[in-house]
Amino acid sequence: MKKHTQCVHSGTYKEGKTKGVNTPIFTSSSFEYPDAEENVYPRYFNTVNQRAVAAKLAALENTEDGLLFSSGMAAISTVLLTFLKQGDHALFQRDVYGGTYHFVRSEFQQYGIDFTFVTNKAGDIERAIRKNTKVIFIESPSNPLLKITDISAVADMAHSRNIITVIDNTFATPINQNPHDSGIDMIIHSGSKYLGGHSDICCGAALGGTAMINAVMKTAVNFGGSLNAATCYLVERSLKTLGIRIERQCANAEFIAGSLKNNPLISKVYYPGLPDHDGHELAKKQMQAFGAVVSFELDERKYDPDTFIDNLKLISPALSLGGVETLICAPASTSHEKMSEEERLSIGITKGLFRLSVGVEDADDIMKDIEQALS
Ligand SMILES: *Cc1c(COP(=O)(O)O)cnc(C)c1O
């Protein structure tokens, strides 16, 4: 099956009595054991609703299996602490999601796990590998500058050394990029973004081969970050339209990136679909479409970023991303607020930088709102 068909059909549990076409919501947390093949319990990640969503996502990512979590960070922390032990070393791309960065910085030391943050260049990652490196963690496209990491190059350098590779595939979605096909071991999603897609769900997922997913499940049962049945159902329902939402959002984003590029009031546009983006050639090679986030910069000496935000009428200034509505945020005063100004500027995050999460509205209306706020 291809993507749109998988979105609709994969993983659905057909209930025998009513023959309803949708997976029912099974509310039980207690299940009779005498004739059961395994003990079923929500924290064991094995209820019908959890499995249905995990199976759909595994089909979409072309992996053997998957686990659904209560948040993206539950997936990230559980996967990392499954494969990393005292004395191990892990390599991270420097511009990973802020929550991942803080998790590593604040928790790893107490477990005796060593770590290095490097650029997203394959050569720099390879040079930072040590004898005890067990995990390489990348994110592509990254937040908020949409840097593109060479997925195949990272998978190749890791395989020959028995290092486990993990990618945060949230920004790409399984519609645009399937890193397991290029040899990445574990795929992680914050389902709170595009998978949920309506800004009303917090969840996460980890997808990979059976052996690795079984290993992650053993740890996950102890950490307990599983998802409840009602939310599982909402995710399953959302995933049915993932393909058409992403197609529309990416087409809108391409249009907006092009329009912003031609606007003299905008000093920089970051979008992997633009030929002058650093990662454009790589993105063409490893992505189906270029994603639905566009970042851009106002010349902050000429325009006050706060006034611009205040003047928007349709687009809400809000945290998070990936929903059907277009949202905007200024990383300097949100996700990267805790960084010193010097550190912030060193990674290209100015006060005038905005991250636009493009929704499914009419692209003209989104662009008009930006233009009227600028003028
Ligand atoms: C939001 C996000 C996360 C964290 O997900 P939560 O569901 O908020 O825990 C991880 N990675 C990326 C790229 C994200 O955007």
PDBQT file of the ligand as one rigid body, heavy atoms in Angstrom, charges set to zero:
ROOT
HETATM    1  C1  LIG A 401       7.637  19.143  20.169  1.00  0.00    +0.000 C 
HETATM    2  C2  LIG A 401       8.835  18.365  19.788  1.00  0.00    +0.000 A 
HETATM    3  C3  LIG A 401       9.351  17.349  20.616  1.00  0.00    +0.000 A 
HETATM    4  C4  LIG A 401       8.765  17.042  21.966  1.00  0.00    +0.000 C 
HETATM    5  O1  LIG A 401       7.494  16.531  21.870  1.00  0.00    +0.000 OA
HETATM    6  P1  LIG A 401       6.409  16.619  23.087  1.00  0.00    +0.000 P 
HETATM    7  O2  LIG A 401       5.267  15.874  22.516  1.00  0.00    +0.000 OA
HETATM    8  O3  LIG A 401       6.169  18.051  23.352  1.00  0.00    +0.000 OA
HETATM    9  O4  LIG A 401       7.035  15.929  24.249  1.00  0.00    +0.000 OA
HETATM   10  C5  LIG A 401      10.431  16.634  20.153  1.00  0.00    +0.000 A 
HETATM   11  N1  LIG A 401      11.008  16.910  18.972  1.00  0.00    +0.000 NA
HETATM   12  C6  LIG A 401      10.550  17.866  18.152  1.00  0.00    +0.000 A 
HETATM   13  C7  LIG A 401      11.238  18.121  16.854  1.00  0.00    +0.000 C 
HETATM   14  C8  LIG A 401       9.452  18.633  18.532  1.00  0.00    +0.000 A 
HETATM   15  O5  LIG A 401       9.020  19.608  17.720  1.00  0.00    +0.000 OA
ENDROOT
TORSDOF 0
